[in-house]
């Protein structure tokens, strides 16, 4: 999996401009699972740019989970991660990666719109 630089740049902006929009499109459990997926991928990635993107993805999914559930991620992440096989975690990529890429695309557009408006 290769993260594109625009996704990485947009995701970095997301740390400052985080929005619960993704939470409306996914369940609490899906956001928890995606935080686990991003953490897992971060642990096995050797590419520095990808690792940076995955750190941001992990933080974004954790923020969505905590915002939706009102719970701290540490209360549930370990137990849920242990319940998933490595194959199940890898299979989450097909749903988690497109969500994170969509978020990055929205942040890229926001940045472009702000730049165009002089903001």
N, C-alpha and C positions, 0 to 999 in steps of 0.2 A: 504494500500500500504506500503510495507516495502522496504527500500533502502538497498541494499547489501553493505557491507563494501568496497569491491573492487571498486564499483561504486563511493562511497563517496570519497575514496582515489584518484581515477582517476580524479574525478571532481575537487577536491582541486588542483591537479596539473594543471588542465585546466585554472585556474585563471592566471597562469604564462605562459601557453603555448597555449592560446586561438587561435583558427584557424577559418577562415570563411568557412570551408568545409561544415558545416551544412547549411549555407546560400545558397549554390548552390543547395541543395536538397529540399529546402522549400521556399515558397513565403514570402514576407515581412509580409503579413497579417497572415500567419501561425506562423511566429516567434512572432509577437505581441500577437496572441492568446495564444501561449504557455507560454509567459511571464506572461500573465494574469492567466493562469491555475496554473503555479508554485506558483505565489503569493497567489492565492486563497487557494491552498493546504497548503502552509506555514501558512496561517492564521488559519487553522482548525486543524493542526497536533499537537498532544500532545507528540510525540516521539522526543526526542532531536536529535538523529542521523538522523532521517528523516528530521527534520527541517533544520539541517545543509546542507544536500543534496539539499533540496528545495531552500535554500538561494543561493546555487551555481547554481542550475538550473535556477532560476530567473535571476541571473546576466548573465548567458550564453545566455539565450534567448533574454534578453535586448540587449546584445552586438551584437548578430546576427541581431536583428531588426535595431538597430542604424547604424550598419555597412552597411547593405543593403540599408536602406532608406535615410541615411544622416540626419535624424531627431532625436531629443531628445525624449526619451520615454514619458516624461511628457507631451508632446504636444498632445498625442493621447491615452494614456493608459486609463485614467479615463473615457473618453467618450466611448471608445470601451467596457470597462469592464461594464459600466452601461447598454450598449445595449444587453449584454448577460445575459440570465437567469442562475441561479445556476446550473440547469440541463445541459445547453449548456456548461458551463465551465467544469463541471465534465466529460462530454462526450469527451472533448478535451484530456483527459488522454490517450485514446487509440492511439492517434497519437503522442502526446508530450513525454510521458514516454519512448517509444521505441527509439525515437531520442536521448534523453538524456542518456539512457542506452548505446546506440551505441557509443556516444561520450565518455562516461566513459570507455567502453571497449577499445576504441582506445588509450585513455590515459594510461590505465593499460598496454597495449601492448607496448606503447612507453616507459614507465617506465622500463618494463622488458628488452626491447631491449637496453636501455641506460645502465642499470645495467650490462647486459651481455657483453656489449662492454667496460665496465670500465668507462663509462661516468657519 
